[in-house]
């Protein structure tokens, strides 16, 4: 639908440019006008005008000594309604990247959200062996993913009961497994005994996965999974290669969260204590 001036309703070009500029500034601590013009592909006079508007609104600050711009505290008002946990980006993400650098295969961190497992972070883009892309933000069925099974198995009893009640009322065929109480209980008991959950070719027919929970005391914050091409490794081979590093990764995330920073912890430690089904060593 068009306005009287011929512009398409719902598209405000100056707003789009201003948002693009904020995104570009978010990638840099301090930026010059030339750098921002190059990053946004906007003319320098336009960048100047937008920066001045944002500065007057309190979203941008200017350093006269450096002749550079940076985001101002007012930008925090834009994210007040966005519940993104800092531990994922500040703690888990770099540790996940380290895992993939060492073991090559990608890992994914998922959290429970509205009856599904929401992919919050992955290293697919950093792994040459990944055949998945654009995974962040995808919702995957809880009972068909290793991450969802691990989350459910280690969740506190009252939380697990509430989740299963939610899934029981779901119309999705992916959630029908929740209605088989006896079969589900057997699965949960087995996962708790082993300390991890698996899935073989259930989401992508070409990949399989292993997941462990990220568990702080009795609270499960999410699950972390390693994903590999199923034709390259059998499940037994993958368990032998990945389970201890994956448990260690979860333990490092937990330790860093408790200490408030990313720390290099000793091998084993807290992670092994939380997974009795995993042998020490």
Residue pairs with C-beta under 8 A, 6 or more apart in sequence:
1 8
1 9
1 10
2 8
2 9
3 9
7 13
14 50
17 40
17 42
17 46
17 50
18 50
18 53
18 54
20 40
20 42
21 36
21 40
21 42
21 47
21 50
21 51
21 54
22 54
22 59
22 71
22 75
24 31
24 36
24 39
24 40
25 31
25 36
25 60
25 69
25 70
25 71
26 71
27 39
28 35
28 39
29 70
30 63
30 66
30 68
30 69
30 70
31 39
31 68
31 69
31 70
32 67
32 68
32 69
33 44
33 47
33 48
33 51
33 69
34 44
36 42
36 47
36 51
36 69
37 43
37 44
37 47
40 47
42 50
51 60
51 62
51 69
54 60
55 61
55 62
55 69
55 72
57 74
58 72
58 73
58 74
59 71
59 72
59 74
59 75
60 69
60 70
60 71
60 72
61 69
61 70
61 71
61 72
62 68
62 69
63 69
63 70
85 111
85 221
87 221
87 253
87 257
88 109
88 120
88 121
89 121
90 262
91 253
91 256
91 257
91 261
91 262
92 109
92 121
92 214
92 224
92 253
93 121
94 262
95 249
95 252
95 253
95 256
95 262
96 107
96 109
96 121
96 122
96 123
96 224
96 249
97 123
97 126
99 107
99 123
99 226
99 245
99 246
99 249
100 106
100 107
100 123
100 126
100 127
101 126
102 245
103 226
103 241
103 242
103 245
104 127
104 128
104 129
105 127
105 129
105 130
105 226
105 227
105 228
105 242
106 122
106 123
106 124
106 126
106 127
106 129
106 130
106 132
106 226
106 227
107 122
107 123
107 224
107 225
107 226
107 227
107 246
107 249
108 119
108 121
108 122
108 123
108 124
108 135
108 147
108 224
108 225
108 227
109 119
109 120
109 121
109 122
109 214
109 222
109 223
109 224
109 225
110 117
110 118
110 119
110 120
110 140
110 145
110 147
110 148
110 151
110 222
110 223
110 224
110 225
111 117
111 118
111 120
111 221
111 222
112 118
112 142
112 148
112 151
112 163
112 222
113 139
114 139
115 142
115 163
115 166
115 167
115 170
115 175
116 139
116 140
116 141
116 142
116 148
117 139
117 140
117 141
117 142
117 145
117 147
117 148
117 151
117 223
118 137
118 138
118 139
119 135
119 136
119 137
119 138
119 139
119 140
120 136
120 222
121 136
122 132
122 135
122 136
123 130
124 130
124 132
124 133
124 135
124 227
125 133
129 228
129 229
129 232
130 227
131 204
131 206
131 207
131 229
132 204
132 207
132 227
140 147
140 148
140 203
141 148
141 172
141 174
141 175
141 203
142 148
142 149
142 151
142 152
142 163
142 167
142 174
142 175
143 149
143 152
143 167
143 174
143 175
143 177
143 178
143 184
144 174
144 177
144 199
144 202
144 203
145 199
145 202
145 203
145 209
145 211
145 225
146 196
146 197
146 198
146 199
146 209
146 210
146 211
146 223
146 225
147 197
147 209
147 211
147 222
147 223
147 224
147 225
148 223
149 187
149 191
149 197
149 198
149 199
149 211
150 191
150 196
150 197
150 211
150 212
150 213
150 223
150 225
151 213
151 220
151 222
151 223
152 160
152 163
152 164
152 188
153 160
153 187
153 188
153 191
153 192
153 197
153 213
154 191
154 192
154 213
154 215
154 220
155 163
155 220
156 218
156 219
156 220
159 220
160 188
164 178
164 184
167 175
167 178
168 175
168 178
168 179
170 178
177 183
177 184
178 184
191 197
192 277
193 276
193 277
194 277
194 278
195 212
195 247
195 274
195 275
195 276
195 277
195 278
196 210
196 211
196 212
196 243
196 246
196 247
196 275
196 277
196 278
197 210
197 211
197 212
197 223
198 208
198 209
198 210
198 211
198 235
198 239
199 208
199 209
200 208
200 230
200 235
201 207
201 208
201 230
203 209
206 229
206 230
206 231
207 227
207 228
207 229
207 230
208 227
208 228
208 230
208 233
208 235
208 238
209 225
209 226
209 227
209 228
210 225
210 226
210 238
210 239
210 242
210 243
210 246
211 223
211 224
211 225
211 226
211 246
212 223
212 224
212 243
212 246
212 247
212 250
212 275
213 220
213 222
213 223
213 250
214 220
214 221
214 222
214 223
214 224
214 250
214 253
214 254
215 221
215 250
215 254
215 274
216 254
216 257
216 258
224 246
224 249
224 250
224 253
226 238
226 242
226 246
228 238
228 242
233 241
243 278
244 278
247 271
247 272
247 275
247 278
248 267
248 268
248 271
250 271
251 265
251 268
251 269
251 270
251 271
251 272
251 274
252 263
252 264
252 265
252 271
254 270
254 271
254 274
255 263
255 265
255 269
255 270
256 262
256 263
256 265
268 280
268 281
271 278
272 278
272 280
